Amino acid sequence: MYACLNKPSSCYCPKALNVCYKRVYKLYISNCWLMVAKEDLESAHVKLEVDVVNRAGLKTSIPRVHVVKDLMVINGTSAYFGPVNVNVEKLTDTTANVSWTHAPSCHDRTFISVTYQLDSGKPETIKLYKDATFQLLKGLEPGKKYKVMVTADYGDIKSKPRNASFTMAFSGDTSGLGAGDIAGMVVGRCNVFHSLEV
């Protein structure tokens, strides 16, 4: 009611009911509701039907229809997002903990891959449960610089890897990464929401 008093033109206020209704309502829906098979994304249309019901329980005889024609431009429907907020924390001279959070995506993850390696060494990959949010790295070498990559796997498709670098300090050395210090962080942001006016 307060919003209607400030902007009366945006509301409909029948005097007999002593109540106001907004002329335009915004309904936020998840873009994931608009998902179709990946091979149909470029050509498929999605039709949303909205029924309006008043206080007396009467509803519109013909629903309002909104057709979404270009699903490829909607965030989340074609993107395979990788983990975000990746950081590395040293626990001991030879162990470090890698953690991350999951970005919203309309596709189901199958597993998480954590790959780490010395700057000039052979990479080692660990596959984790799809909802995992951390991995402890053991047997690291003091004084060595490492790179770690975290990837979300969606079946045959992999997300873009999130990278972080860190250097393990020697025992008693305070010039490098100390216990509990954060070595590196990669931050990303995305959303999967769409607004519909009725």
N, C-alpha and C positions, 0 to 999 in steps of 0.2 A: 504493500500500500504506500509506503514512504517513497519508493522509487516512482510510483505513478503520480504522486502529488508534485514531485519535482519536475517530471516530464509527462504532463497529462496527455500529450499527443501520442505517446508511445503505449497508451493503455486504453482499454475499453471499460467504461464504468457505468453499468446499468443502475439507475437510481433505485429501482424497485428492490434490488438485491443488496444494496449497500456494500458492494464489493467491486474490486477492479481486477481486470485480467490484462496481462501483457498482450499486445498485438502480435509480437514476434517472440517465440521461444527458441532458445538455443539448446540443442541436445548434443552432448558430447558422447561419441561412440568410439570404441576401439577399432582402429583400422583392420585389426585381425578378423573382425566380423566380415570383412569384404574379401577374404581370401578365397582364391580359386586355385586350381591346379597350376603349377608353375608354367607349364607349356601353354596355358590359356590366358596368362596375364595380359598379353599384348592385345588380345581381341575380345575378351569377355567384358560384359557389362553387369553391374549389380544393381538391382532395383530395391530401394527401401520404401516400405509402405508404413505410413503413420496414421493411426486412428485417433481422433480427438473426442474426448468424453467430457460432458459438462457436469455441473453439480447435481443435476437431476438424473444423471445416469444415461443421458441420451448421447449418442455418438454420431459422427458424420456418416452419411449414407455411402459416400465415396471417399476412400482413404486418400490422404495426400501422398503423392508419389515423388520420390527423388531418385534419379538414375545417375549412378557414378559410371562414367564411360571410360575414363583413362586410369586404370588401376596402377599403372606403372609409375605415376607421379606421386602416389600416396606413400608416405614414409612407412616402412615396415613390411610392405607387401612383397617387395622383391629384394630386400636387403638381408644379408646374412651377417648380423652384427657380431663383432668379437667382444671379448671381455673389456671392461673399462676399469679405471682406477687401479692399474697394476702397480704394485710396489714390492720392494725387496727389503727385508729386515734381517740383519745379522744376529744370530743367536749365540754362536760360539766361533772359534777361529776356523772351524771347518764346516759349519752348518749355517744355512740361511733359510728364511721362510719367504716364499713368494705368495702373495695374496692378490685377489681381484674381486670385482663385482660383475654381475651379468647385466648386459644391456638388454632392453626389451626387444623382442623380435617376434614376428608372426610365425616363424618356423621352429620346429622342435629340434633342439640340440641332441646329438647322439653321444658325444663325449667331448672332453676338454683335453687339449694337448699342451704340455709344458716342455719346451726344449731349452736346454742350457748348454753352454760350451765356453771354453777358454777362447780368447781372441784368435788364437791360431790352432785351436784344438778341434777334435771331432765332436759333433753335436750328439747329445743324448736326449732322447724323447721319452716322456712318461705320459701314458694315457690314463685319464681320470674319469670318474663318473660325471655325467653331464651337468650336474648341479654343484660340483665341487667348487670351493672358493679359495682354497689354499693348497700348497704343496711344500713339504720340507725337503730341501736339497742337502744331502749329506756327502761327506768325503771330499769337500772342496779344499783347495790348496791355499794356505795362507799367503798373502802378498800377490795373489794372481787376480787378474781382471776377467770378469765373466760377463757374458751377455745371456739374457733369458728372454724367451718369446712365449707368449700364451695365446693359444688359438682355440676358437670354438669350431667344432666340426658338426656339419649338418648333412649326414649321410656322405654323399660323394663330393660335397661342397665344403670348402674351408673358409672361415672368415679371414679378414686381413689380420695378421699377427700384431700383437701389442708387445713392444720391446722395452726392456730396461737393462741398464748396465750397472755393475757394481764391482768393487774391488775388496777382496778379503784382506783384513789387516793381520799382521803378525801378532803373536801373543805379546801383550804388554805394549804394543805400538798404538799410540793414540792419534797418529797422523792420518790413519786410514779410517775405515768404517768401524765404529765402535759398537759394542753389543747394544742392541735395541735401537740403533740408528736406522733411519730409512735411507736406502741406497738410491732408489730411483722411483719415479712415479710417472705413469702415463694416464691422462684423464681424457675421457670422451663423454659425449652426451648425445642423446637422441630421444625421440618420443614416437609413439604410435597412436596418436589421437587425431580425430577428424570432427569438425563441427557441422551440424545440420540444423538449418533454421526451418521452423514450422509455424 
